[in-house]
Amino acid sequence: MTGTPRGRDHVSTREQILEILKKAYQIEVDGLTFYSMTANQATKPAVKELFEKLAHDEVQHQAFLKNVGGRYAAEGTAAFALAEKPAVNLSGLTDHVFTARFKEQARGAAFEMGALSVGLTLETNAIAHFTQAARTTDSAEVRDFYRFLAEWEQQHFDALNTLYTSIRNDFWNTGGFAPF
């Protein structure tokens, strides 16, 4: 069992890896919960579409983490060396057409601004967690795995930030907050 922690000296490393996996899974549960609730409450099609896509991605992330976590007991850190990583495709949510449709539908809307802001916070926290997790391991497989997860979350952040930026000034102007 290559990469399997053995003996007393490696217990903290194994426990540390398991704790990071548990925290990573919780991050995905939090994201799924928020994005699903937001999609359910959204009344505008583009907003609903965005948050449904993000919720779907969080389900994929959870499955990905479950797969690795389940294999870790038997395979050790080799479980993190995945031959195939899921493709990340958010281009439909960041292309000009969707951005324009989203901006038109979300113009001046507090619900959408708040949802995007909370989503950005969730993604920022996820990126920070996975980036820190990558820094704390000596295992190349584990480090690469967490870097991949951070990159995946970065794509979510970038998509949300593009949309947030596109409607921010309209939101401020509609709300009468434009002191600049």
Phi, psi and omega in degrees: 000090180296135176078003180281128177296132179231150173072173185294327182295336184255003182299315182295324178296314179297314179297321179296316179297316179296320178295320178295318177298317179298315180295320179299317179297318179298322177302317180291323176298316179299315179297314179300315181300310182295311183294324178293314179299318181294316178300319180294327182271344182293138179253350182255132186305316182294323179293314178301314181300315180302308186286332172294318179296316179295319177298317178301317178297322179295325175297317177298317179299317179299314180298320179299313180293320178299317180301310180295314180300319179294326181277340184300319181302321183271326189253349185067209184294345176298336178298338182277344181274084184271131179293319181240121174260143181302141176288140178251120182222098177250012184302326178297333181268350181243000179288164186301319182297312180295317181301317179295318180295316179298313182300317179298316183284332185260002184309121175070010187267122181294321181301312182294317178298315180297317180296317178296319180297315178295318177301318177299320178295315177301314181292321177300315179296320179295315179300314180298317180297310183291324177295316178295319178300319179296326181286336188268002183247149175268350184275123179298321180296314181293316180300313180297321178299311181290328174296319177299315180297320178297320179294321179299313179293327178298323177295322175297314180303312182299318179297313179296319182294321177301314180291318179300312181297323183293335182248353185302309183295321176299319180298313180296317180295316179297322181279358180076020179249090180216065184279014186240000000 
